[in-house]
Structures are given as C-alpha cells and as structure tokens.
C-alpha cells in the first residue's frame, strides 16, 4: 500500500517548471536557478501573522459606541512584515478587545469586511512599486457582499466555536485580500440609553489578529517595497505624522494623580505627561525634531456634557501671563469636546513634558493628537 501511494505521487518537474508563490529557499520563477523539486500545486505559500492595534490604524483611534468604526490596513503595513511579498490572502481573522467586564458578560462586536485587495503580480510598472490608481491591473479589488462575524469573548475571538484551519468549509474572510478596510461596531449606544453589558469606557484598545498567506516576489519587488516605505517615511517627515495619546490609558499613574489631587488656593488641577521616544513608531527613531500642531479631545464625566472646557498653561489662577484655549462640543464627535493649541505654546519637541491645567477634573478621558515632523 505504501509503495502504491509513492507510485501515485506526481513526479518532480524539471526544466523551467518551478514553484510559483512559495517561500521555500529556492529561486523565484522569474530568476535563473535550480528548479523547484515540488509540483506547483503542492507548494505551500508563506504563512504570516499580523496584529493590528487601533492605536496604529490611520483612522479615529478611540471607540465611539453606537457608531460604526472604520479601520484601514494598507499594503505598507504588511510590507513592514515582509517586503517583496505579494498575493497576500487572509486565512483567518480574530478580534481582541482589552476591557473590564463582569465574569458572565459577553464582549460582543460585529466585525465586517468592507473592501479587500490583492497585489496579484510581482511585476513593477516602469520601476514603480506603489499602486497608481483604481485601474491598476496589478491589483484586484473585491467589494462584493458584506462578510461579518460576531465575537462573544473578544479574546482572539474568530467568531467561531473553534477555528479549525483544516475545516472543509471556508473560514470567515478566507481568501480575501489582506489589503483591506473593516468596520467594527459595538451593540448599543450608552449615550442614548441603550442597555449594554459592560462599561465601554474601560475599552483600552482593539486588536485585529490576521493570519494570511503570501508569495515571494523576488529581489526587484523587495527593493521596490523598501524604497516605497522609505518614500512614505520621508513624506511623513515633511508633511508631519500624527500620534494620538490617551491620557487615561497610556499615562494611568499621571491620570490617577490628576483625578485625586487637591489643588491649593487659587490653583488649578494639573496634568503632567512625559512623552518619550518609545511612544512613537520605531521607524521615527532619531527623526523626532519638532511639533507642528496639538489637538485636544476631551470626554466629560458629568451627566450633562458642558458646552466648553478651558485649558490653561499656568497653574495659578492669578498669574497675569496665563494663556488658555477652549475645547468646544463637536456634534460630529458625539459628546466629545475638541480644540487645538492656538494661544498656548506648542511643545519644543515631540519628546518631553507637557503640562496642562484645568479649572475642573470631571474628565472621563483626554486625548492629545500631536503632529510631529522630523529631520
């Protein structure tokens, strides 16, 4: 029986027939070299994992209960994992939501795939790597019918009782392009009085766990991907990149001190945040030089959100040199108050201390959207 199985195996190809799309250590089909000793159908593509945190998504990084929340995973994100890979297709998707909930409370979230794309060829166009437009024939997009899963535990939850990679049926989102846009939604809106199972304010992050396969595209595609990443970084340095900080989640000790302090006579509540190099992307190392804009978003902890909140640069209420900016309620952001540094001086550098002073401490959270540029 064993000999019969061996005899049934297809013979290894010879000549120009090489494995297409494998990450085995053999030359790419387009390059000269030894042929692959396995038939094309038996070659295994590269298997990868990518964890995408909401703090790194190029969209609003805070949770807005009752509203759909888009998340975009561009090709450059996956090029950081494996430059030179192409034909990236999803194998499975799972979701994690760090939060504080009861022992029997479900953390339900609807995850929907809105759009996905695949780079289907390793060919560069006139030496250029990035996509030119929607009609670029090197890419294939999928809009189609909406695919969704609903999580219940939100701890690497794939929306299934058991994620079996050998399942005869397709897994949710399987074979969709890894270059993708997603929509995440929590059930109910507490601000409208909808019943919910836990406090949405305790959500500190949202993480997508994506398993995907990819094919090796060769040295030319790899160099093109790396050159494109360098160009994106240079453009980000010139126009500025935005890093959004949550004072409550990323500076818990400072936030607790701010909430518990008792200021002296004629003094305001002080919030001091120390920004360090590790708060920024690793590729920004030695490139942090200046701050071009600071935008603040605040959530009031009062039952009725006030129309505005003032932010000051001095602790003493009697200081004649005090400057302040006002955060006003923005209807497009629900109950959030928003404003930017106009009168208050910008920080000298992206790294260092930022001190803010308030007349009250009834804040549920405070976000700082800091735009920085580099050398």
C-alpha positions in Angstrom: 0.0 0.0 0.0 2.8 2.4 0.9 4.5 1.7 -2.4 1.3 2.3 -4.3 1.0 5.7 -2.6 4.5 6.5 -3.6 3.9 5.5 -7.1 0.8 7.7 -7.2 2.8 10.8 -6.4 3.4 13.1 -9.3 7.0 13.3 -10.5 9.1 16.3 -9.7 9.1 18.9 -12.5 12.2 19.6 -14.5 13.5 22.5 -16.6 11.6 25.8 -16.3 8.8 24.4 -14.2 9.4 26.0 -10.8 7.2 26.5 -7.8 5.2 29.7 -8.1 4.3 31.5 -4.9 6.3 29.5 -2.4 8.6 30.9 0.3 10.8 27.8 0.1 14.5 28.7 -0.2 14.7 28.3 -3.9 15.0 30.9 -6.7 11.9 32.9 -7.9 10.3 31.6 -11.1 11.5 34.7 -12.9 15.1 34.3 -11.9 17.6 31.8 -13.1 18.5 28.9 -10.8 17.7 25.4 -9.8 14.1 24.2 -10.5 11.8 23.5 -7.6 11.5 19.8 -6.9 7.8 20.0 -6.0 4.9 20.5 -8.4 3.2 23.9 -8.3 0.0 22.5 -6.7 2.0 21.1 -3.7 4.0 24.2 -2.9 3.0 25.9 0.4 2.8 29.7 0.4 4.3 31.7 3.2 2.2 31.8 6.4 2.3 35.1 8.3 0.5 36.8 11.2 -0.2 40.4 11.7 -1.6 42.1 14.8 -3.2 45.5 14.1 -3.8 47.7 17.1 -6.4 50.5 17.0 -3.7 52.9 18.2 -1.8 52.4 14.9 -4.8 52.5 12.5 -4.9 55.6 10.3 -8.4 56.5 11.4 -10.0 57.7 14.7 -8.2 55.5 17.3 -10.8 55.8 20.0 -14.0 53.8 20.3 -17.3 55.5 19.5 -20.1 53.4 20.9 -23.1 53.0 18.7 -21.3 54.2 15.6 -19.6 52.1 13.0 -15.8 52.4 13.2 -13.7 52.0 10.0 -10.2 50.5 10.1 -7.9 50.5 7.2 -5.0 48.1 6.7 -2.8 49.4 3.8 -0.2 47.4 1.9 2.6 49.3 3.5 1.6 47.8 6.9 2.2 44.3 5.5 5.4 45.4 3.7 6.9 46.1 7.1 6.4 42.4 7.8 7.7 41.0 4.5 8.9 43.4 1.8 8.8 41.7 -1.5 5.7 39.5 -0.7 2.6 39.7 -2.9 -0.6 37.8 -3.3 -1.4 38.3 0.3 -4.7 36.5 1.2 -6.4 36.1 4.5 -6.6 32.7 6.2 -8.4 33.7 9.4 -9.3 36.8 11.4 -9.8 37.2 15.1 -10.5 40.1 17.5 -9.3 41.1 20.9 -10.8 43.9 23.0 -9.0 44.6 26.3 -11.6 45.9 28.7 -13.1 45.4 32.2 -16.3 43.3 32.1 -18.2 41.1 34.5 -17.4 37.3 34.8 -20.5 36.4 32.8 -20.7 39.4 30.5 -20.2 38.9 26.8 -17.9 41.3 24.8 -19.8 41.3 21.6 -18.6 43.1 18.5 -19.6 42.9 14.8 -16.6 42.8 12.5 -17.4 43.4 8.8 -15.1 43.3 5.8 -16.0 46.3 3.5 -13.3 46.0 0.9 -10.2 43.9 0.2 -7.4 44.0 -2.4 -4.6 41.7 -3.7 -1.4 42.5 -5.5 -1.7 39.6 -7.9 1.6 40.0 -9.8 5.2 40.8 -8.7 5.8 43.0 -11.7 6.8 46.6 -11.2 5.3 49.2 -13.5 8.1 51.3 -15.1 10.1 50.6 -12.0 7.4 51.9 -9.6 6.1 49.9 -6.8 3.0 51.7 -5.4 -0.4 51.4 -6.9 -1.1 54.1 -9.4 -4.9 54.3 -9.5 -8.1 52.1 -9.2 -7.5 50.8 -12.7 -4.0 49.4 -12.0 -4.1 45.9 -13.4 -1.5 44.6 -11.0 -4.2 44.7 -8.3 -7.6 43.1 -7.9 -10.2 44.6 -5.6 -13.2 42.8 -4.0 -16.3 44.8 -2.9 -19.0 42.1 -3.3 -21.3 41.1 -0.5 -20.6 42.1 3.1 -18.9 39.4 5.2 -19.3 39.7 9.0 -18.6 37.8 12.2 -19.8 38.5 15.8 -17.5 37.9 18.7 -18.6 36.9 22.2 -15.4 36.8 24.3 -13.2 39.2 22.3 -10.1 37.3 23.3 -8.5 36.3 20.0 -12.1 35.5 19.0 -12.7 34.5 15.4 -16.5 34.3 15.7 -16.5 30.5 15.7 -16.8 27.9 18.4 -13.4 26.6 17.2 -11.2 27.9 14.5 -10.1 24.8 12.6 -7.6 25.6 9.9 -8.3 22.2 8.3 -12.1 22.8 8.1 -13.5 21.6 4.8 -15.6 24.8 4.7 -14.2 28.3 4.2 -13.4 30.2 7.3 -14.8 33.7 7.7 -13.0 36.1 5.3 -10.8 33.3 4.0 -9.0 34.1 0.7 -10.0 37.8 0.9 -7.2 40.2 0.2 -5.1 41.3 3.2 -5.1 44.9 1.9 -8.4 45.7 3.5 -10.9 48.0 5.1 -13.0 46.9 8.0 -16.0 48.1 10.0 -16.3 47.3 13.7 -19.4 48.0 15.8 -20.4 47.5 19.4 -24.0 46.7 20.3 -26.0 49.6 21.7 -25.1 53.3 22.5 -24.9 54.1 26.2 -25.3 57.9 25.4 -28.7 57.1 24.0 -29.8 55.0 27.0 -29.3 51.7 25.2 -28.7 48.7 27.5 -25.2 47.4 27.4 -23.4 44.6 29.3 -20.3 46.4 30.5 -18.8 49.9 30.6 -17.5 50.8 27.2 -15.3 53.4 28.8 -13.0 50.6 30.0 -12.0 49.6 26.5 -8.3 50.5 26.1 -7.6 49.0 22.7 -9.0 47.0 19.8 -6.7 44.4 18.1 -7.3 42.5 14.9 -5.3 39.3 14.6 -4.9 38.4 10.9 -3.4 35.2 9.6 -2.6 35.4 5.9 -0.6 33.7 3.2 1.8 35.4 0.8 4.1 34.6 -2.1 7.7 35.6 -2.6 8.1 38.2 -5.3 11.8 38.3 -5.8 14.5 40.9 -5.2 13.1 43.5 -7.6 9.8 43.6 -5.8 11.6 43.6 -2.4 13.7 46.6 -3.3 10.6 48.4 -4.7 8.7 47.8 -1.4 11.6 49.0 0.7 12.0 52.1 -1.5 8.3 52.8 -1.2 8.5 52.5 2.6 11.4 55.0 2.7 9.4 57.4 0.5 6.4 57.2 2.8 8.6 57.9 5.8 10.2 60.9 4.0 6.8 62.2 3.1 5.6 61.8 6.7 8.6 63.7 7.9 7.9 66.6 5.5 4.2 66.9 6.0 4.0 65.7 9.6 2.7 62.5 11.2 0.1 62.3 13.9 0.4 60.4 17.1 -2.7 60.3 19.3 -2.2 59.8 23.1 -4.9 58.7 25.6 -4.0 60.3 28.9 -6.1 57.8 30.8 -4.9 54.6 29.1 -1.2 55.5 28.3 -0.4 57.5 31.4 -2.5 55.8 34.1 -0.4 57.0 37.0 -0.4 60.6 35.9 -4.1 60.4 35.2 -4.9 58.9 38.7 -2.8 61.7 40.3 -4.7 64.3 38.3 -8.1 62.8 39.4 -7.1 62.6 43.1 -5.2 65.9 43.6 -6.4 68.7 45.8 -5.0 72.0 44.5 -4.1 74.9 46.8 -5.9 78.2 46.9 -6.2 79.9 43.6 -4.6 77.0 41.8 -5.8 74.7 39.0 -5.8 71.0 38.6 -2.5 70.0 36.9 -2.0 67.1 34.4 1.7 66.4 33.5 2.5 64.0 30.8 6.0 62.8 29.9 6.4 61.9 26.2 9.2 59.5 25.4 10.7 58.1 22.3 9.0 54.7 22.8 5.6 56.4 22.4 6.3 56.9 18.7 6.8 54.3 15.9 10.1 52.6 15.9 10.9 54.0 12.4 10.8 57.5 13.8 14.0 56.9 15.9 16.4 59.9 15.5 13.7 61.7 13.4 11.7 63.4 16.1 12.6 67.1 15.8 9.5 69.4 16.1 5.8 69.7 16.9 3.6 71.5 14.4 0.2 71.1 16.0 -1.6 69.8 19.1 -5.3 69.0 19.0 -7.1 68.0 22.2 -10.2 65.9 22.6 -11.9 65.6 26.0 -14.8 63.5 27.3 -16.6 65.0 30.3 -17.6 62.7 33.1 -20.5 64.9 34.0 -24.0 63.7 33.4 -24.6 66.6 31.0 -21.6 67.5 28.8 -20.8 71.2 29.2 -20.6 73.3 26.0 -16.9 74.1 26.6 -13.9 73.4 28.7 -10.9 75.8 29.1 -7.3 74.5 29.1 -4.6 76.7 30.7 -0.8 76.9 30.6 -0.3 78.2 34.2 -1.3 76.6 37.5 -2.0 79.9 39.3 -5.3 81.5 38.6 -4.0 84.9 39.4 -1.0 84.7 37.0 -1.4 87.6 34.5 0.6 85.8 31.9 -1.8 82.9 31.7 -2.8 81.8 28.2 -5.7 79.4 27.5 -7.5 77.6 24.7 -11.1 76.4 24.7 -12.4 73.0 23.8 -15.9 73.2 22.4 -18.5 70.5 21.9 -18.3 69.0 18.4 -21.6 67.5 17.2 -19.7 65.2 14.7 -17.9 63.6 17.6 -20.8 62.9 19.8 -20.2 64.1 23.3 -16.5 64.9 22.8 -15.1 68.4 23.2 -12.4 69.4 20.8 -9.9 72.2 20.3 -6.3 72.9 19.4 -3.4 74.9 20.8 -3.8 78.4 19.4 -2.7 80.6 22.3 -0.8 78.0 24.3 2.7 77.5 23.1 3.5 74.2 21.3 5.9 71.8 22.9 9.5 72.4 21.9 10.0 68.8 20.8 7.9 65.6 20.5 9.8 64.2 23.5 9.5 65.9 26.8 6.9 67.1 29.3 3.5 68.6 28.5 1.7 70.3 31.4 -2.0 71.2 31.1 -4.1 72.9 33.8 -7.9 72.8 34.2 -10.4 74.5 36.5 -12.1 71.2 37.0 -11.2 67.5 36.9 -14.5 66.0 35.8 -13.0 64.4 32.7 -13.6 60.8 31.6 -10.5 60.9 29.3 -8.3 63.3 27.4 -6.7 62.7 24.0 -3.8 64.6 22.5 -3.4 64.4 18.7 0.2 65.6 18.3 1.5 66.3 14.8 5.3 66.0 14.6 7.8 66.3 11.9 11.3 65.0 11.5 14.7 65.8 10.0 
